């Protein structure tokens, strides 16, 4: 469980970094930065929903 969350967080940061690269590299000619940011938002929402569901199902203890 912990490694899955860490992996998704790494993917979120990588998507943010690629969006930053596309903003500076494409100079507004492409929609790649918007797509990369949309992927980041999707991953963030999916991670939040996954963590909430895991807590509700008892996969994550209430006290760490």
LINPEGI-V607435 format. One line per field, one symbol per residue. ss: DSSP state (H for helix, E for strand, - for the rest). phi: phi as a letter, one per 40 degrees, with the letter a starting at -180 (. if undefined). A space follows every 10 residues. Layout:
ss: ???
phi: ???
//
This chain:
ss: -HHHHHHHHH HHHHHHHHHH HHHHHH---- -HHHHHHHHH HHHHHHHHHH HHHHHH---- ----
phi: .ccccccccc cccccccccc ccccccfgcb bccccccccc cccccccccc cccccccgcb ccbc
//
